[in-house]
Amino acid sequence: MIIKILWKLIRGFIVRQKQCPFVGIAGKFGWELNWKSKKKFPDIVAEMVESDLSFFS
């Protein structure tokens, strides 16, 4: 699960850099990261972990 979270982090940054959505979860995640970029990074990670836990359970 940790690897999946890191993978989503990487994909999210790629989406944010290109400013275009990927298909499915990665695209949604990228836009969320872009929107949350004003927040502190640890807050973003904490929210992602919570959403991943609810998503994979």
Stockholm file with secondary structure:
# STOCKHOLM 1.0

chainA/1-57         MIIKILWKLIRGFIVRQKQCPFVGIAGKFGWELNWKSKKKFPDIVAEMVESDLSFFS
#=GR chainA/1-57 SS CHHHHHHHHHHHHHHHHHTSCCSTHHHHHHHHHHHGGGSCHHHHHHHHHHHHHHHHC
#=GC SS_cons        CHHHHHHHHHHHHHHHHHTSCCSTHHHHHHHHHHHGGGSCHHHHHHHHHHHHHHHHC
//
